[in-house]
Amino acid sequence: MLKAHQILVRSIALAVCAASLGACGQKGALFLPDTPAARERATLPQTLGIPGTSESQGGAARKPAPPTAAAPSTPPAAAQ
């Protein structure tokens, strides 16, 4: 038989799981937006900066970042 402590822990764990699954706040069916404004938004891989994302993968291509200034190179050591 289960002890009272085990029953309590399992009940709390079940309640937490049910609350976390039901508390997302999204209502209605899930869908992919197809409006022109939605097509111009960055996709998740583009937002994360994963290379290889392009318009062929479903999102608008983002502008590349401007080049940063290169670190100055040190002159070679003088031969003695």
Protein Blocks (a to p, Z undefined) as FASTA:
>chain_A
ZZfklmmmmmmmmmmmmmmmmmnopgcjddddfbfklmmpccfklmnopghiafknopac
ddddddddddddddddddZZ
